[in-house]
Each structure stands twice: as structure tokens, then as C-alpha cells.
Amino acid sequence: MKNRTLTLAIPLLLLATLILGACQLAPAANAENTLTPAQSTESLRTISVTGTGEVILVPDMAYINVGIHTEAEDVTSAVAANNQQAASITAAIVKMGVEEKDIQTSNFNVYSMNRYDNFSNVVGTTFAVDNTLYIIVRDLPKLSEMLDAALSAGANQIYGISFDIADRSGAIARARDLAIQDAEAKANAIAQTAGVTLGKIHNISVINTSYVQPLAGYGRGGGMAEDTSTVPISAGQIVVTANADLVYEFGDK
């Protein structure tokens, strides 16, 4: 009985050994039959260039901030006086051709100020109101006249004036196009000097777009001045700049 059992066990053992060996050899066989894509022996050759585009324009609109400061013994009187002056200024500006939608209150502040005697004792309180009107001027040749009208109507302060152009996005787009054209011209010049041929564009990146607005630093306070001659304003120029990075592939001639 033992011999018979042993006789049956030997073939089973041999079969298991053959199966195990086949499993161990399978990965090696598969590895030998796997096709690996051939690696390119020539790396990508590129030329990188940076182009600059600049657009210089004359402003055709402006933003101004007109300040109104009033003081009174009570807050109601201070606010009422300020509102009256603001209404007068608004009417004068609208009469000059500015639409009401282009006039808005950008700041309104009410505060108290103590009055002191020579011994630093509080002897009373004055209430002050500061109101700032933000005005968009689209008819730039009339800007000086509008400032005169605002001062005559009761403005105490005219803050910094900034200039702009109506078609800002168009100017930025033109500067970008000029930057790409400049980069392309540089790439062609480099390729010609190096004796190679330009291929397709590998990468394009437009960076560092700037929009420089001229600012007229103008301020006036302390109520109306005796001289009401036209306020001299120079709009200057707006400079829009863009940079473009281009990467070209190149090959031998």
C-alpha cells in the first residue's frame, strides 16, 4: 500500500515541478518578446527669442476726483452745505456735457473736530464733511473748462487726474501682435546667421504686458482762489508695452 501511494506521488510531484518551472520561465519569455519603441537619438533643437511691442497713444479721456469740504457748528448744517455744493458742482459739470452716469460719489466722510483755547481746554466742537465726486471726462479738450466750472461751483480740492483711452483692449492687442512679430523677425535673423532653417513654433508665451497712464498731479484747497483763469492741463502719452517669448524648432539646411 505504501509503495502504491509512493508511486502515485512521484508523477504528481514531477507535474508540479514542471508547472512551477513554466511559471518561472514565462516572465523571461514575455520580456524577450516585448517590443520597446526605439528611442530618438536626436534631441529636440530649439531657438528661444523674446520680442517687444510698444504702442504709444494720445489719451482721449480722463478721470478726476473733485473734493468738497464743509464745516459747521452742527452736523446737519455741515452736511446740508456740502450737499448743496455737490449739487452745484454736478449741475455745472453736466452743463459742460458730462453725463450724470459718469459722475458718482466715491467718498463721503463726516467727523467732528474739537476747538481749544490757549490753555488746551476744549471750548467747542465743529463738524466737518468731506465729499469726493469721481468724474469721467470723455470730451478731453473740455477738461480745463470743466475744472474751472467745478472750482467756481464750490469745489475745494481737485485731486490727481489720470488719463486713459476708450479702446484700451485694442491697444493691448496691438502691442501683443507687435511683440510676436518682433520675436518672429529675431528668430529669422538668428536662423539666417546660424545657417539653419526654422521649423514650427514649439511654444508661445505673452508676458509682462504694461499699461502706463500719465498722471497730472493737481491739487487745490482753501476755497476759491482769486485767479479763475483756465487750469493748464497736459494729457501726455499712454505707453502700452507687451513682451512675447517664442520657441522655434530648427534643423540643418
ZAVEXLO-51319 format. One line per field, with one value per residue: residue in three letters; x, y, z of N, C-alpha, C in turn. Coordinates in pm, 1 decimal. Layout:
# ZAVEXLO-51319
residuo	Ala ...
neast	X ...
nnorth	Y ...
nup	Z ...
caeast	X ...
canorth	Y ...
caup	Z ...
ceast	X ...
cnorth	Y ...
cup	Z ...
# end
This chain:
# ZAVEXLO-51319
residuo	Met Lys Asn Arg Thr Leu Thr Leu Ala Ile Pro Leu Leu Leu Leu Ala Thr Leu Ile Leu Gly Ala Cys Gln Leu Ala Pro Ala Ala Asn Ala Glu Asn Thr Leu Thr Pro Ala Gln Ser Thr Glu Ser Leu Arg Thr Ile Ser Val Thr Gly Thr Gly Glu Val Ile Leu Val Pro Asp Met Ala Tyr Ile Asn Val Gly Ile His Thr Glu Ala Glu Asp Val Thr Ser Ala Val Ala Ala Asn Asn Gln Gln Ala Ala Ser Ile Thr Ala Ala Ile Val Lys Met Gly Val Glu Glu Lys Asp Ile Gln Thr Ser Asn Phe Asn Val Tyr Ser Met Asn Arg Tyr Asp Asn Phe Ser Asn Val Val Gly Thr Thr Phe Ala Val Asp Asn Thr Leu Tyr Ile Ile Val Arg Asp Leu Pro Lys Leu Ser Glu Met Leu Asp Ala Ala Leu Ser Ala Gly Ala Asn Gln Ile Tyr Gly Ile Ser Phe Asp Ile Ala Asp Arg Ser Gly Ala Ile Ala Arg Ala Arg Asp Leu Ala Ile Gln Asp Ala Glu Ala Lys Ala Asn Ala Ile Ala Gln Thr Ala Gly Val Thr Leu Gly Lys Ile His Asn Ile Ser Val Ile Asn Thr Ser Tyr Val Gln Pro Leu Ala Gly Tyr Gly Arg Gly Gly Gly Met Ala Glu Asp Thr Ser Thr Val Pro Ile Ser Ala Gly Gln Ile Val Val Thr Ala Asn Ala Asp Leu Val Tyr Glu Phe Gly Asp Lys
neast	83.2 190.5 386.0 236.6 113.5 339.7 421.6 218.8 254.5 499.0 470.5 285.8 438.4 638.9 485.2 397.1 640.0 714.0 511.0 558.9 812.1 754.4 601.1 792.5 959.8 801.8 775.1 1030.0 1032.7 827.6 937.4 1147.2 1009.7 879.2 832.0 1017.8 967.5 1169.8 1412.5 1454.0 1746.8 1819.8 1794.5 1540.7 1591.1 1604.1 1525.5 1511.2 1343.6 1279.9 1038.1 942.9 672.3 541.3 307.5 219.6 6.0 -221.6 -405.5 -764.8 -957.2 -1037.9 -998.8 -1118.0 -1102.2 -1301.9 -1301.8 -1503.4 -1523.9 -1674.8 -1765.9 -1932.3 -2119.9 -2297.0 -2382.1 -2585.9 -2606.8 -2353.1 -2357.3 -2572.4 -2476.0 -2263.5 -2391.8 -2533.7 -2328.9 -2218.9 -2430.1 -2439.4 -2190.9 -2220.4 -2429.0 -2300.7 -2099.1 -2245.4 -2367.5 -2152.9 -2138.3 -2093.3 -2220.6 -2468.2 -2438.3 -2169.8 -2077.4 -2012.6 -2037.6 -1748.9 -1643.8 -1747.6 -1741.8 -1797.0 -1705.8 -1600.7 -1444.2 -1252.6 -1238.5 -990.5 -876.3 -625.0 -512.8 -531.1 -777.6 -1091.5 -1318.2 -1527.0 -1703.5 -1659.8 -1819.1 -1725.3 -1743.3 -1646.3 -1655.7 -1623.3 -1628.3 -1628.9 -1538.2 -1586.1 -1436.3 -1509.2 -1484.1 -1211.2 -1080.5 -1230.5 -1157.1 -1004.3 -1179.9 -1391.0 -1278.6 -1241.9 -1511.0 -1599.7 -1451.6 -1549.6 -1808.4 -1790.0 -1603.2 -1345.2 -1113.0 -912.3 -816.9 -555.8 -532.4 -603.7 -526.9 -667.5 -750.8 -1025.3 -1043.9 -894.8 -843.7 -802.1 -560.4 -384.3 -397.0 -280.5 -20.0 60.5 51.5 252.6 471.6 490.8 543.3 790.4 946.4 937.2 1075.9 1329.6 1393.1 1410.0 1628.2 1832.1 1838.2 1917.2 2172.9 2298.2 2289.7 2083.1 1756.2 1433.4 1184.2 859.7 663.3 729.2 650.0 458.0 450.2 302.8 403.9 441.6 280.6 228.7 66.4 86.2 -29.9 -47.5 -21.5 -161.1 -51.5 -243.6 -360.8 -578.6 -671.6 -845.4 -1063.7 -1210.1 -992.8 -846.5 -765.7 -917.3 -845.3 -809.5 -739.7 -426.3 -367.1 -191.4 -211.0 -27.5 121.4 11.0 159.9 174.1 296.2 419.9 555.8 677.0 749.4 892.5 941.8 1119.1 1148.4 1436.7 1631.8 1894.5 2027.2
nnorth	-121.6 118.2 141.8 175.5 418.3 583.3 552.4 685.9 944.1 1033.9 1089.2 1304.1 1488.8 1541.4 1657.9 1892.2 2018.5 2072.4 2248.8 2467.7 2541.2 2627.2 2852.9 3018.5 3063.3 3194.5 3489.1 3567.5 3481.0 3638.9 3889.2 3885.1 3885.8 4132.5 4439.6 4729.1 5071.2 5243.6 5463.8 5811.4 5921.7 6176.6 6479.0 6733.3 7033.0 7374.2 7726.3 8007.8 8310.7 8654.9 8896.3 9244.1 9464.9 9786.9 10039.8 10368.8 10614.9 10893.8 11020.3 11000.6 11042.0 11118.1 11080.0 11232.1 11352.0 11532.7 11730.4 11821.7 12021.2 12099.5 12289.3 12323.1 12437.9 12247.9 11909.4 11871.4 12111.8 12117.8 11893.3 11963.8 12195.9 12085.6 11906.0 12087.7 12224.5 12009.9 11945.9 12177.3 12167.1 11930.1 12004.2 12205.2 12061.3 11877.5 12055.8 12116.9 11903.9 11648.7 11329.9 11230.6 10971.7 10939.9 11063.2 11020.3 10958.9 10900.4 10905.0 10977.6 11148.4 11213.7 11396.8 11501.0 11791.7 11911.4 12230.8 12437.8 12638.1 12882.5 12747.5 12482.9 12377.2 12225.1 12405.5 12394.7 12229.9 12145.7 12039.5 11849.4 11783.7 11576.4 11527.6 11344.3 11361.0 11147.1 11176.7 11109.9 11216.7 11243.3 11403.2 11524.5 11772.6 11963.3 11952.0 12132.8 12351.5 12229.2 12177.5 12439.6 12513.0 12343.0 12436.4 12696.9 12640.8 12560.5 12364.5 12250.5 12110.1 11953.9 11650.0 11415.5 11374.5 11130.6 10987.8 10824.6 10582.6 10514.4 10273.1 10054.9 9775.2 9719.6 9854.5 9709.9 9461.7 9525.4 9588.2 9338.4 9188.3 9315.7 9248.6 8971.3 8966.6 9096.0 8911.2 8697.5 8806.0 8833.3 8564.6 8466.1 8613.3 8517.6 8246.2 8269.1 8379.3 8173.9 7970.9 7780.4 7624.0 7743.1 7572.9 7454.9 7646.7 7592.4 7680.1 7947.2 8243.2 8513.1 8781.1 9008.0 9241.7 9584.0 9886.1 10207.6 10490.5 10840.5 11077.6 11361.0 11563.3 11741.4 11976.5 12160.1 12375.6 12522.1 12679.2 12908.7 13050.7 13370.2 13391.6 13286.3 13182.3 12967.2 12633.0 12491.6 12195.2 11906.0 11628.6 11434.9 11117.0 10777.8 10472.3 10153.5 9836.6 9516.2 9187.4 8901.0 8559.6 8325.2 7994.9 7818.0 7530.0 7401.9 7310.6 7156.2 7308.9
nup	0.0 76.8 -117.2 -343.4 -294.9 -291.2 -552.0 -692.2 -595.6 -695.1 -980.6 -955.9 -816.3 -999.7 -1202.0 -1073.3 -1038.7 -1303.9 -1381.2 -1204.7 -1288.8 -1546.2 -1493.1 -1377.9 -1593.0 -1772.5 -1738.7 -1822.8 -2087.2 -2190.8 -2151.7 -2331.8 -2570.3 -2574.3 -2740.9 -2744.1 -2795.0 -3023.7 -2906.2 -2966.7 -3109.1 -3149.4 -2993.9 -2933.2 -3103.5 -3039.8 -3081.0 -2880.6 -2843.4 -2757.8 -2802.2 -2832.2 -2808.6 -2864.1 -2809.4 -2858.4 -2750.1 -2770.0 -2502.6 -2476.4 -2290.6 -1943.1 -1584.5 -1297.2 -959.3 -756.9 -476.1 -192.0 84.2 386.3 682.0 999.8 1289.6 1372.1 1284.0 1098.5 955.6 839.6 669.6 502.7 377.5 236.7 65.2 -91.7 -225.1 -364.7 -535.9 -689.0 -817.5 -964.3 -1137.7 -1283.4 -1411.2 -1564.0 -1734.2 -1889.9 -2055.2 -1954.7 -1882.6 -1641.7 -1544.6 -1544.9 -1324.2 -990.7 -635.3 -463.2 -213.8 116.6 408.2 747.6 1029.9 1360.1 1505.8 1765.2 1929.7 2073.0 2350.0 2446.6 2653.7 2603.8 2653.4 2580.3 2396.8 2231.5 1957.7 1620.6 1324.8 1043.4 693.0 433.8 92.8 -201.5 -547.3 -818.3 -1146.3 -1487.5 -1773.0 -2099.5 -2315.5 -2385.9 -2469.0 -2333.6 -2071.0 -1905.3 -1889.4 -1755.3 -1506.6 -1418.2 -1401.3 -1198.4 -978.9 -961.0 -888.6 -630.2 -549.3 -334.8 -356.9 -598.7 -689.8 -793.6 -1147.9 -1383.5 -1699.8 -1989.5 -2248.1 -2461.7 -2605.7 -2468.4 -2461.6 -2730.9 -2779.0 -2617.7 -2746.5 -2993.8 -2913.2 -2822.5 -3064.2 -3208.0 -3050.7 -3090.3 -3365.2 -3364.7 -3224.1 -3403.7 -3622.5 -3510.0 -3462.9 -3725.7 -3816.9 -3650.3 -3724.4 -3990.8 -3962.7 -3819.7 -4000.2 -4024.4 -4058.2 -3980.2 -3797.2 -3701.1 -3463.8 -3129.7 -2877.9 -2734.8 -2549.5 -2397.3 -2210.9 -1928.5 -1986.4 -1997.0 -1894.0 -1907.1 -1757.5 -1789.0 -1523.5 -1391.8 -1151.0 -960.2 -733.8 -519.6 -268.5 20.4 -43.9 -286.3 -525.4 -613.4 -876.8 -1159.8 -1399.8 -1689.2 -1607.5 -1657.4 -1832.3 -1921.9 -2123.2 -2202.8 -2293.5 -2348.8 -2285.6 -2404.9 -2348.7 -2446.9 -2403.8 -2575.1 -2569.2 -2780.4 -2895.2 -3125.1 -3331.5 -3498.5 -3789.1 -3985.7 -4282.6
caeast	0.0 280.8 455.2 141.0 99.1 462.7 423.5 128.9 305.2 613.7 423.9 225.2 548.2 704.9 394.3 400.9 770.8 711.7 422.7 630.4 920.9 695.7 561.0 912.4 1020.1 708.8 809.3 1151.4 995.1 749.7 1028.6 1225.4 922.3 824.2 898.1 1033.7 980.2 1306.4 1433.4 1514.7 1887.5 1841.8 1709.1 1476.2 1674.9 1514.7 1573.7 1420.6 1357.9 1184.7 1004.5 878.4 583.1 507.9 209.4 213.5 -120.7 -263.0 -530.0 -887.7 -1049.5 -969.4 -1071.5 -1080.7 -1168.5 -1328.4 -1331.6 -1585.3 -1506.5 -1755.7 -1762.8 -2041.1 -2130.5 -2374.6 -2360.5 -2689.4 -2569.2 -2233.3 -2399.4 -2657.9 -2390.1 -2185.2 -2483.0 -2567.1 -2213.2 -2207.0 -2534.8 -2399.0 -2080.0 -2276.7 -2503.5 -2204.9 -2029.2 -2342.6 -2386.5 -2036.2 -2151.1 -2069.8 -2345.3 -2483.5 -2388.5 -2024.0 -2048.3 -2056.4 -1970.6 -1650.9 -1609.5 -1827.9 -1693.6 -1841.2 -1629.3 -1601.7 -1313.6 -1259.3 -1170.6 -918.6 -830.6 -479.2 -469.4 -560.0 -907.6 -1191.3 -1416.3 -1638.4 -1686.4 -1700.6 -1841.6 -1672.9 -1790.2 -1565.1 -1726.7 -1542.4 -1700.7 -1546.2 -1595.4 -1523.0 -1443.3 -1489.7 -1452.2 -1088.3 -1049.2 -1305.0 -1118.6 -966.3 -1301.3 -1469.3 -1215.4 -1277.7 -1652.7 -1611.3 -1399.1 -1642.6 -1931.8 -1768.8 -1506.3 -1231.8 -994.4 -910.6 -708.9 -483.8 -607.1 -541.7 -573.9 -690.1 -806.7 -1150.1 -1020.6 -776.2 -818.7 -746.5 -419.9 -309.6 -389.1 -182.3 112.9 88.4 81.1 384.4 572.0 506.1 611.1 930.1 1012.0 949.8 1183.8 1456.0 1418.7 1454.8 1763.7 1923.1 1848.5 1995.5 2312.8 2349.5 2288.9 1987.1 1620.7 1333.9 1073.0 734.4 672.6 712.4 582.1 436.4 409.9 298.1 428.5 479.3 207.3 216.2 -18.6 130.6 -115.9 8.1 -96.4 -137.3 -63.0 -303.5 -438.7 -613.2 -753.2 -862.8 -1170.8 -1187.9 -878.5 -884.5 -739.2 -1004.0 -805.8 -820.2 -639.7 -346.4 -357.1 -125.2 -250.4 87.4 101.6 -5.9 250.5 133.4 408.4 399.9 668.8 635.3 854.0 864.5 1040.2 1111.7 1233.6 1518.1 1705.6 2005.7 1989.7
canorth	0.0 232.8 153.1 230.3 562.4 649.3 552.2 792.3 1074.7 1076.5 1162.5 1431.8 1579.3 1582.9 1750.1 2021.2 2081.0 2123.3 2368.3 2575.4 2586.7 2701.9 2985.0 3098.6 3097.3 3275.5 3632.0 3586.5 3468.2 3757.2 4002.2 3876.1 3910.7 4267.7 4533.7 4862.0 5172.4 5293.2 5597.2 5902.8 5953.7 6319.5 6558.5 6846.1 7152.2 7489.9 7864.3 8086.0 8454.5 8742.7 9015.3 9353.3 9550.5 9910.2 10127.2 10499.1 10677.4 11017.3 10992.9 11062.8 11057.6 11142.3 11057.5 11333.6 11346.3 11668.1 11726.1 11927.9 12022.2 12199.4 12283.8 12396.8 12413.7 12124.8 11815.6 11889.4 12225.2 12080.8 11802.5 12037.9 12283.4 12001.4 11856.6 12198.2 12247.4 11894.9 11960.2 12286.8 12118.0 11832.7 12078.4 12275.7 11962.3 11826.5 12163.3 12112.5 11790.5 11519.7 11262.1 11208.1 10838.2 10949.6 11135.9 10941.2 10986.4 10796.3 10910.7 11071.5 11131.2 11314.1 11381.8 11618.5 11848.1 11993.2 12359.7 12455.5 12773.5 12892.0 12657.6 12347.0 12331.9 12214.6 12512.4 12372.7 12124.5 12176.9 11920.1 11863.9 11684.8 11565.2 11456.4 11336.9 11321.8 11083.8 11222.5 11060.7 11318.0 11177.2 11508.7 11571.8 11914.8 12049.3 11919.4 12253.3 12429.4 12157.5 12201.6 12576.7 12514.5 12277.2 12528.5 12810.1 12593.3 12534.2 12259.2 12295.9 12030.5 11867.9 11554.2 11372.3 11346.2 11024.3 10986.5 10690.1 10575.6 10438.0 10138.2 10002.5 9636.5 9722.9 9895.1 9596.3 9359.9 9570.0 9572.4 9194.1 9145.3 9369.8 9171.0 8842.1 8993.6 9126.7 8784.4 8619.4 8866.0 8798.8 8422.2 8450.9 8668.2 8425.0 8125.9 8300.8 8394.3 8043.8 7876.5 7673.3 7656.0 7743.6 7479.3 7501.7 7709.4 7492.3 7739.2 8092.0 8295.5 8659.6 8814.9 9144.2 9348.9 9700.6 9994.3 10322.4 10606.7 10963.8 11131.5 11503.2 11590.1 11874.2 11988.9 12298.4 12374.9 12650.5 12759.0 12965.5 13140.0 13489.9 13373.0 13181.9 13154.8 12826.7 12546.3 12426.9 12050.6 11837.4 11488.0 11346.5 10999.7 10647.8 10374.6 10014.5 9750.1 9371.9 9100.8 8768.0 8457.9 8222.8 7887.0 7754.2 7416.2 7431.1 7198.3 7191.0 7340.5
caup	0.0 83.6 -245.1 -440.6 -264.5 -332.4 -698.7 -737.8 -551.1 -776.3 -1100.4 -916.4 -778.9 -1123.8 -1271.4 -1002.4 -1066.0 -1440.3 -1382.8 -1135.4 -1376.5 -1657.8 -1441.2 -1355.2 -1721.0 -1852.0 -1744.2 -1902.0 -2228.4 -2226.5 -2156.5 -2454.5 -2684.8 -2567.3 -2831.1 -2684.6 -2900.3 -3038.7 -2850.5 -3061.6 -3076.1 -3172.6 -2907.3 -2998.1 -3106.3 -3041.6 -3068.4 -2796.0 -2866.5 -2689.6 -2880.0 -2758.4 -2885.8 -2790.9 -2873.6 -2791.6 -2786.8 -2703.4 -2428.1 -2524.5 -2178.0 -1815.7 -1459.3 -1198.2 -828.9 -708.5 -333.5 -131.9 229.9 455.7 828.5 1065.9 1433.1 1392.5 1174.1 997.2 871.0 763.0 562.5 409.6 297.1 147.0 -38.2 -181.4 -311.4 -455.1 -637.5 -777.6 -899.3 -1057.8 -1240.6 -1368.9 -1492.9 -1661.2 -1832.6 -1978.4 -2146.0 -1888.7 -1847.8 -1498.3 -1511.0 -1532.0 -1200.6 -874.9 -508.6 -432.0 -71.5 195.2 545.5 845.2 1154.4 1448.8 1541.4 1886.7 1930.3 2200.6 2382.6 2462.0 2762.3 2555.8 2700.5 2474.3 2410.0 2138.5 1857.7 1483.5 1243.6 906.8 595.3 312.2 -12.0 -323.7 -667.8 -921.6 -1273.0 -1610.6 -1878.5 -2228.8 -2412.9 -2322.1 -2491.1 -2240.7 -1933.7 -1830.1 -1862.7 -1654.4 -1376.7 -1381.2 -1363.6 -1067.9 -877.1 -948.8 -825.9 -487.3 -518.2 -254.4 -386.8 -716.9 -667.1 -912.1 -1269.6 -1463.6 -1838.2 -2040.4 -2382.9 -2460.1 -2658.7 -2401.4 -2502.4 -2865.3 -2769.9 -2561.9 -2850.9 -3093.6 -2854.1 -2822.3 -3200.5 -3243.2 -2976.3 -3158.7 -3491.5 -3333.7 -3189.6 -3526.7 -3701.3 -3444.7 -3485.5 -3864.8 -3827.8 -3582.3 -3806.5 -4109.0 -3921.6 -3775.9 -4110.7 -4001.8 -4102.6 -3873.5 -3808.4 -3643.1 -3331.4 -3024.1 -2761.4 -2737.6 -2418.9 -2391.9 -2070.4 -1888.3 -2053.9 -1908.4 -1943.8 -1827.3 -1773.9 -1732.9 -1410.0 -1367.6 -1007.8 -944.6 -611.5 -489.7 -147.4 87.7 -101.2 -418.5 -542.4 -686.8 -1018.1 -1215.2 -1538.1 -1725.5 -1546.3 -1762.9 -1818.4 -2032.7 -2116.7 -2222.4 -2377.7 -2285.1 -2345.1 -2383.1 -2384.9 -2428.6 -2438.1 -2619.0 -2578.7 -2881.1 -2905.2 -3256.0 -3365.8 -3614.6 -3846.3 -4073.1 -4419.6
ceast	85.4 348.7 363.7 122.4 219.2 467.9 334.5 183.3 416.2 566.8 362.2 332.3 618.2 618.1 395.8 530.5 772.5 627.1 493.3 741.9 869.1 655.2 682.0 974.1 932.9 745.9 930.3 1118.6 920.1 840.5 1108.6 1141.4 862.7 903.9 901.5 1049.7 1121.9 1315.3 1503.3 1656.0 1916.6 1743.5 1653.0 1565.6 1585.5 1592.5 1469.9 1447.7 1250.7 1162.5 931.5 792.5 541.2 413.3 200.9 90.4 -141.6 -394.5 -649.8 -993.8 -969.6 -1061.3 -1024.1 -1161.2 -1179.0 -1372.3 -1410.4 -1572.1 -1590.4 -1745.5 -1878.6 -2043.8 -2210.7 -2365.1 -2462.4 -2654.0 -2449.5 -2269.9 -2482.5 -2574.3 -2311.0 -2271.7 -2517.2 -2451.9 -2196.3 -2309.3 -2497.4 -2287.5 -2131.1 -2349.9 -2408.1 -2132.7 -2121.9 -2365.9 -2271.7 -2038.6 -2125.0 -2204.4 -2349.3 -2431.5 -2236.6 -1982.7 -2099.9 -1976.5 -1876.7 -1610.7 -1699.5 -1795.0 -1739.8 -1764.7 -1633.8 -1458.9 -1331.4 -1184.3 -1111.2 -884.8 -679.3 -424.1 -501.3 -688.3 -1006.8 -1298.5 -1534.1 -1604.3 -1738.8 -1715.9 -1797.2 -1725.4 -1698.2 -1638.9 -1640.1 -1627.6 -1600.8 -1611.1 -1514.5 -1545.5 -1410.8 -1460.5 -1328.9 -1055.5 -1121.1 -1260.1 -1085.2 -1087.4 -1386.9 -1410.2 -1246.5 -1421.7 -1671.7 -1562.2 -1493.8 -1770.9 -1911.6 -1673.5 -1389.4 -1101.1 -1015.7 -789.3 -645.9 -574.8 -533.1 -607.0 -582.5 -734.1 -929.2 -1127.6 -891.9 -742.7 -758.6 -599.0 -333.5 -292.6 -286.3 -40.6 154.2 126.7 219.0 495.2 597.1 578.3 759.2 1007.7 1034.7 1065.0 1320.6 1492.1 1469.6 1597.3 1866.5 1945.3 1935.1 2144.0 2375.5 2350.7 2197.7 1851.2 1524.6 1226.0 948.2 759.2 640.2 634.8 570.7 389.1 416.3 303.8 450.3 412.0 187.5 135.7 8.7 44.1 -47.8 -82.4 -59.6 -158.6 -114.6 -385.9 -465.4 -703.6 -773.2 -968.1 -1132.6 -1067.0 -923.3 -868.9 -824.2 -970.9 -808.9 -705.7 -559.1 -329.0 -289.0 -152.0 -132.9 54.3 82.3 81.1 204.3 245.4 373.5 526.5 615.5 757.4 809.6 978.1 1016.0 1195.6 1318.1 1592.3 1817.0 1953.5 2028.1
cnorth	124.7 251.6 216.3 380.5 639.9 660.4 662.3 930.4 1125.8 1147.2 1297.7 1534.3 1631.6 1683.0 1888.4 2094.2 2142.3 2251.2 2487.4 2629.7 2667.0 2842.6 3074.2 3142.7 3192.0 3422.9 3657.8 3578.5 3590.1 3878.3 4000.8 3911.4 4051.4 4360.8 4671.1 4963.8 5225.9 5435.7 5684.6 5937.2 6100.8 6399.0 6678.5 6969.1 7274.2 7620.8 7940.9 8234.1 8529.4 8867.4 9117.2 9435.4 9670.4 9995.4 10256.2 10573.5 10808.3 10989.8 11063.5 11073.8 11073.6 11109.7 11162.1 11311.1 11488.1 11660.1 11846.9 11917.1 12134.6 12179.8 12367.4 12359.3 12288.2 12040.1 11834.5 12001.3 12192.9 11991.5 11876.7 12127.3 12202.2 11950.1 11965.8 12226.0 12133.4 11904.3 12069.1 12241.4 12020.5 11902.6 12147.5 12178.8 11904.9 11930.3 12165.3 11990.5 11654.4 11457.9 11232.5 11070.5 10837.3 11032.8 11052.0 10980.2 10870.7 10797.0 11013.7 11046.6 11247.9 11291.8 11512.0 11662.6 11936.8 12124.4 12381.6 12602.4 12770.7 12800.3 12510.8 12289.5 12329.0 12319.5 12494.6 12262.6 12172.5 12047.2 11946.6 11750.9 11691.6 11476.8 11458.7 11285.7 11267.8 11111.5 11165.8 11165.7 11251.5 11276.9 11581.7 11718.9 12009.7 12030.9 12043.3 12337.6 12362.7 12177.1 12342.9 12584.2 12452.1 12367.9 12646.0 12769.9 12554.4 12422.5 12318.4 12228.1 11952.9 11777.3 11512.7 11336.9 11236.4 11020.7 10843.5 10699.5 10485.2 10293.4 10081.3 9860.8 9630.7 9759.6 9781.6 9486.8 9398.4 9555.6 9425.7 9144.9 9193.6 9291.7 9036.8 8860.2 9022.4 8999.7 8699.5 8672.1 8831.5 8652.9 8397.9 8500.9 8574.7 8300.0 8151.3 8313.2 8260.6 7940.2 7757.4 7717.4 7648.6 7640.3 7539.0 7564.4 7604.7 7549.1 7890.0 8136.4 8447.6 8700.8 8964.4 9253.0 9464.5 9809.9 10115.4 10442.6 10729.8 11017.7 11277.5 11530.0 11730.0 11877.4 12134.5 12299.6 12514.3 12738.3 12815.4 13056.9 13260.1 13470.4 13257.8 13155.3 13004.9 12745.8 12477.0 12277.8 11992.6 11688.3 11392.7 11230.2 10875.6 10547.5 10233.8 9924.7 9603.9 9298.5 8963.0 8677.2 8351.7 8120.8 7815.7 7627.2 7456.5 7306.1 7247.5 7222.7 7225.8
cup	0.0 -49.4 -350.5 -419.5 -313.3 -483.7 -754.8 -703.8 -641.0 -903.8 -1066.2 -882.4 -903.5 -1201.1 -1208.0 -1032.3 -1204.6 -1450.2 -1320.4 -1223.0 -1492.5 -1616.1 -1423.5 -1487.3 -1802.5 -1855.8 -1831.1 -2050.2 -2276.9 -2241.7 -2285.6 -2576.2 -2685.5 -2656.9 -2766.6 -2796.2 -2905.6 -2986.3 -2954.3 -3017.8 -3093.3 -3087.0 -2983.3 -2988.4 -3125.3 -3035.3 -2987.4 -2817.5 -2788.1 -2773.2 -2794.8 -2853.0 -2803.7 -2873.6 -2792.4 -2842.7 -2710.7 -2631.8 -2490.4 -2415.2 -2049.4 -1698.9 -1358.7 -1070.1 -774.0 -563.2 -285.5 19.6 289.2 606.2 884.3 1213.6 1464.3 1266.6 1062.7 901.1 783.7 644.6 458.2 318.2 195.1 32.1 -140.0 -278.2 -411.8 -567.7 -738.2 -871.9 -1005.2 -1171.6 -1337.3 -1462.7 -1600.7 -1771.6 -1932.8 -2070.7 -2084.2 -1851.3 -1697.2 -1455.3 -1493.4 -1411.1 -1083.8 -751.0 -475.7 -284.9 -2.6 342.2 632.6 975.6 1233.7 1479.7 1663.6 1866.7 2070.0 2222.4 2399.5 2570.3 2730.3 2613.3 2583.0 2496.6 2313.5 2038.2 1723.3 1406.0 1099.7 819.0 473.2 212.4 -138.2 -438.6 -770.0 -1055.8 -1389.8 -1719.2 -2011.2 -2340.9 -2358.8 -2349.8 -2394.5 -2095.0 -1850.6 -1795.0 -1755.3 -1515.2 -1327.6 -1331.8 -1226.2 -956.4 -854.5 -876.3 -679.9 -452.7 -440.1 -295.0 -516.5 -703.0 -799.6 -1028.3 -1346.0 -1600.5 -1889.3 -2186.2 -2378.5 -2504.0 -2597.7 -2449.1 -2642.3 -2864.9 -2716.7 -2666.8 -2957.2 -3040.3 -2851.6 -2960.8 -3244.6 -3173.5 -3044.6 -3291.7 -3470.4 -3299.5 -3313.5 -3613.1 -3641.3 -3469.1 -3627.5 -3882.7 -3764.9 -3666.7 -3929.3 -4074.1 -3885.2 -3886.8 -4089.7 -4053.5 -3984.8 -3901.9 -3748.4 -3505.8 -3226.2 -2905.1 -2780.9 -2599.8 -2423.5 -2245.3 -2053.4 -1971.7 -1956.5 -1977.5 -1856.1 -1859.7 -1716.7 -1622.8 -1391.1 -1219.1 -984.8 -817.5 -581.0 -367.3 -92.2 26.7 -237.0 -418.8 -624.5 -836.6 -1071.3 -1361.6 -1563.4 -1667.7 -1656.5 -1736.0 -1942.6 -2019.8 -2132.2 -2314.9 -2292.0 -2359.0 -2305.1 -2435.1 -2357.9 -2470.8 -2475.3 -2629.8 -2679.1 -2883.7 -3038.5 -3259.1 -3486.8 -3660.6 -3934.5 -4212.2 -4513.5
# end
